[in-house]
């Protein structure tokens, strides 16, 4: 899971307080000044929020905190709500090849059709899509199912077989998930 990051801009007192609590908050806390704000490049998929006393134009995922004092519990609640909103929006639709996957509704979408996916199927597709090389059965067992590699099971092969069959039936696509000698890969 991504480590959540709070970027405190031009709010030194708030940074000091939150930095003391960061172990309990399970957040990375970073202080940014006016001088190094331009160096702040955020990845769209990065799980970060910017805490600022006033709105900064052209900067996303800001929380304006200008009325201090504020209860820590209310502040943490605000952070959690914003992180949840951001995660939900990031999961809305992810492009994977010729398709989009919506992890919130668990659907694989093409221009014309859609397939309802199980949670495991969407996890498999998402995991395979993050690699440019084939993923071994053992790695899928470990990362997607949490199995130890010593177990003798055909769970991965069975799930992939059923998923490919479902994709072929609706999208007529035999090559979305391809088998290689060392694992599976999304084309």
URTA-V712409 format. One record per helix or strand of 3 or more residues. SS is the DSSP state (@ for helix, = for strand). FROM is the first residue (numbers start at 1). TO is the last residue. Records with the same first field share a line. If there is no record, write none. Layout:
SS: FROM-TO + FROM-TO
This chain:
=: 5-9 + 28-32 + 48-52 + 62-64 + 94-96 + 99-102 + 107-109 + 114-116 + 177-180 + 183-186
@: 12-25 + 37-39 + 72-90 + 119-129 + 137-145 + 155-171
